[in-house]
Amino acid sequence: MLTLEDLARMAQLSSALEVCGHPKPGNVHRTSDFPDATFEQFVASTIAIGPAMLLAARRGFSVGKGELRK
């Protein structure tokens, strides 16, 4: 059974795989940076989003159980 932590890790992994994809039009990837954003920064951001993805999973689970909070 999937846990909320698994869901957060899947969000991180899917983000990392997306930025590593090549070839793809536009956007940052492993052979193309933007002038103000590098591939390495995008990869680092996939790690940084982990806590936010876990929070989103927890909140989504709570809403699904009818525990909507402000």
N, C-alpha and C positions, 0 to 999 in steps of 0.2 A: 504494500500500500504506500502510495506517495505521501510524504510529509510536507508541511509548509516549507520546511528548509529545502526539500528537494525542488519544490516549485521555484524558490528564489534562486537556487543554483542553476536550474534550467534557463531562467531568464538571463542570468549572467552568461552562461555558455552560448545561448543563441545570439546574444549581442556580440560576443567575441568572434563567433563564427561568421557573422554578417560582415564585420569589418575586415576579416581575413579573406573574404571571397575575392576572387580575381579570375578572369576579368569581369568588371562590372562598370556601367557608365557612371561618370561623375563620382562624387563623394570620395572620401578617404578610403584607401585600401593599402595593402602591404607594399605596393610599388608606386603609390601616389599620395602625397600630402596636400593639404590646403596651405595657403600662405600663413595662416594663423592657427593651424591645428595639424598635428602630426599623427601618423599611424600609432606610434607609441602612446600618445596621449589618449587616443580612442581605446586602446587595449587597457590602459590603466583605468579608464572610466568604467569598463565592464567589471572591474574588480570593485570599484568604489560604489557601484549601484547595489551591491549585495544587501546591505541593511535596508535600503528603501524597498527593494523587491520583497524582502521578508515581511516588512511592515504592510505592504500592499496585499500580500497573500493572506496575512492574518486578518486584515480588515475585510477583505473579500469573503473569507470564510465566515467571519462574524455576521456579515450582511446576509449571507446565504442561510444562516441559522436564524435569521430574524432579529438579530441583536444590533440593530442600527443605532449608532451613537454619533453624537456631534464631536 
